[in-house]
Amino acid sequence: MLIYNIIHLCVCVLSTANDEIVEVLLSRQQVLGALRFIRSVGGHGNISARKFLDAARQTADQMLFYTIFRFFEQRNMRLRGNPSFIPGDHCEEHVVYFKQVFGEQALMKQVTV
């Protein structure tokens, strides 16, 4: 039981440290750096798409926003079999913005077999 508690504590500390690193990178508008970091530690399956999309929009770099948006569409496809954001992602405003800037046809389509 003691070993389990120690491991749990270590995981919690590492998770908190990783979250703080991501927050610092995002606050410095290093959105791709934050995404690369979180991927390197294996946490990209459960990160907040909205947080990254918010940060990408704040840079006013449309291609960066496009890249981050597409990354999360691909992640959604891997996790849920559908590229769309679900209501719980709270990304509706980013989907609207993406459509305005890049057009509806730029959205990733769900592949049907």
C-alpha positions as a Markdown table, in Angstrom:
| # | Residue | x | y | z |
|---|---|---|---|---|
| 1 | Met | 0.0 | 0.0 | 0.0 |
| 2 | Leu | 2.9 | 2.4 | 0.8 |
| 3 | Ile | 4.4 | 1.8 | -2.6 |
| 4 | Tyr | 1.1 | 2.6 | -4.3 |
| 5 | Asn | 0.8 | 5.9 | -2.3 |
| 6 | Ile | 4.3 | 6.9 | -3.3 |
| 7 | Ile | 3.7 | 6.1 | -6.9 |
| 8 | His | 0.4 | 8.0 | -6.9 |
| 9 | Leu | 2.1 | 11.0 | -5.3 |
| 10 | Cys | 4.9 | 11.0 | -7.9 |
| 11 | Val | 2.4 | 10.8 | -10.7 |
| 12 | Cys | 0.4 | 13.7 | -9.2 |
| 13 | Val | 3.5 | 15.9 | -8.8 |
| 14 | Leu | 4.7 | 15.1 | -12.4 |
| 15 | Ser | 1.2 | 15.9 | -13.8 |
| 16 | Thr | 1.1 | 19.2 | -11.9 |
| 17 | Ala | 4.6 | 20.1 | -13.1 |
| 18 | Asn | 3.7 | 19.2 | -16.7 |
| 19 | Asp | 0.5 | 21.3 | -16.5 |
| 20 | Glu | 2.6 | 24.3 | -15.2 |
| 21 | Ile | 5.1 | 23.9 | -18.0 |
| 22 | Val | 2.3 | 23.9 | -20.6 |
| 23 | Glu | 0.7 | 27.0 | -19.0 |
| 24 | Val | 4.0 | 28.9 | -19.1 |
| 25 | Leu | 4.6 | 28.0 | -22.7 |
| 26 | Leu | 1.1 | 29.0 | -23.7 |
| 27 | Ser | 1.4 | 32.3 | -21.8 |
| 28 | Arg | 4.5 | 33.0 | -23.9 |
| 29 | Gln | 2.5 | 32.2 | -27.1 |
| 30 | Gln | 4.7 | 29.1 | -27.7 |
| 31 | Val | 1.7 | 27.0 | -28.7 |
| 32 | Leu | 3.5 | 24.5 | -30.8 |
| 33 | Gly | 6.2 | 24.2 | -28.1 |
| 34 | Ala | 3.5 | 23.4 | -25.6 |
| 35 | Leu | 1.9 | 20.9 | -27.9 |
| 36 | Arg | 5.3 | 19.2 | -28.6 |
| 37 | Phe | 6.0 | 19.1 | -24.9 |
| 38 | Ile | 2.7 | 17.5 | -23.9 |
| 39 | Arg | 3.1 | 14.9 | -26.7 |
| 40 | Ser | 6.6 | 14.1 | -25.5 |
| 41 | Val | 5.2 | 13.2 | -22.1 |
| 42 | Gly | 2.3 | 11.2 | -23.5 |
| 43 | Gly | -0.5 | 13.5 | -22.3 |
| 44 | His | -2.0 | 14.7 | -25.6 |
| 45 | Gly | -5.0 | 12.4 | -25.3 |
| 46 | Asn | -6.6 | 14.3 | -22.5 |
| 47 | Ile | -5.5 | 17.9 | -22.9 |
| 48 | Ser | -7.9 | 20.7 | -23.4 |
| 49 | Ala | -8.4 | 21.5 | -27.0 |
| 50 | Arg | -10.0 | 24.8 | -26.1 |
| 51 | Lys | -7.0 | 25.9 | -24.1 |
| 52 | Phe | -4.7 | 25.4 | -27.1 |
| 53 | Leu | -7.1 | 26.9 | -29.6 |
| 54 | Asp | -7.6 | 30.0 | -27.3 |
| 55 | Ala | -3.8 | 30.4 | -27.2 |
| 56 | Ala | -3.4 | 29.9 | -30.9 |
| 57 | Arg | -6.1 | 32.5 | -31.7 |
| 58 | Gln | -4.5 | 35.0 | -29.3 |
| 59 | Thr | -1.3 | 34.9 | -31.5 |
| 60 | Ala | -3.3 | 36.2 | -34.5 |
| 61 | Asp | -1.4 | 33.7 | -36.6 |
| 62 | Gln | -4.0 | 32.0 | -38.8 |
| 63 | Met | -1.8 | 29.2 | -39.9 |
| 64 | Leu | -0.8 | 28.4 | -36.3 |
| 65 | Phe | -4.6 | 28.3 | -35.5 |
| 66 | Tyr | -5.2 | 26.0 | -38.5 |
| 67 | Thr | -2.4 | 23.7 | -37.4 |
| 68 | Ile | -3.6 | 23.4 | -33.8 |
| 69 | Phe | -7.2 | 23.0 | -35.0 |
| 70 | Arg | -6.3 | 20.2 | -37.3 |
| 71 | Phe | -4.2 | 18.5 | -34.7 |
| 72 | Phe | -7.2 | 18.3 | -32.4 |
| 73 | Glu | -9.5 | 17.1 | -35.2 |
| 74 | Gln | -7.0 | 14.3 | -35.8 |
| 75 | Arg | -6.9 | 13.6 | -32.1 |
| 76 | Asn | -10.7 | 13.5 | -31.9 |
| 77 | Met | -10.7 | 11.0 | -34.9 |
| 78 | Arg | -8.2 | 8.7 | -33.1 |
| 79 | Leu | -10.1 | 8.9 | -29.7 |
| 80 | Arg | -13.7 | 8.9 | -30.9 |
| 81 | Gly | -13.7 | 7.9 | -34.5 |
| 82 | Asn | -15.0 | 11.4 | -35.4 |
| 83 | Pro | -13.1 | 14.6 | -36.0 |
| 84 | Ser | -15.8 | 16.8 | -34.7 |
| 85 | Phe | -15.6 | 18.5 | -31.3 |
| 86 | Ile | -18.2 | 17.4 | -28.7 |
| 87 | Pro | -20.1 | 20.0 | -26.7 |
| 88 | Gly | -18.0 | 19.1 | -23.6 |
| 89 | Asp | -14.9 | 20.4 | -25.5 |
| 90 | His | -16.4 | 23.9 | -25.5 |
| 91 | Cys | -14.8 | 24.7 | -28.9 |
| 92 | Glu | -17.9 | 25.9 | -30.7 |
| 93 | Glu | -16.6 | 29.5 | -31.1 |
| 94 | His | -13.4 | 28.1 | -32.6 |
| 95 | Val | -15.2 | 25.9 | -35.0 |
| 96 | Val | -17.2 | 29.0 | -36.2 |
| 97 | Tyr | -14.0 | 30.9 | -36.5 |
| 98 | Phe | -12.3 | 28.1 | -38.5 |
| 99 | Lys | -15.2 | 28.0 | -40.9 |
| 100 | Gln | -15.1 | 31.8 | -41.4 |
| 101 | Val | -11.4 | 31.9 | -42.1 |
| 102 | Phe | -10.8 | 28.6 | -44.0 |
| 103 | Gly | -14.3 | 27.6 | -45.2 |
| 104 | Glu | -16.6 | 24.7 | -44.3 |
| 105 | Gln | -14.8 | 22.5 | -46.8 |
| 106 | Ala | -11.6 | 22.7 | -44.8 |
| 107 | Leu | -13.1 | 20.8 | -41.8 |
| 108 | Met | -12.0 | 17.2 | -41.6 |
| 109 | Lys | -14.7 | 14.8 | -42.7 |
| 110 | Gln | -15.5 | 11.6 | -40.9 |
| 111 | Val | -14.3 | 8.7 | -43.0 |
| 112 | Thr | -16.9 | 6.1 | -43.7 |
| 113 | Val | -16.0 | 2.6 | -44.7 |
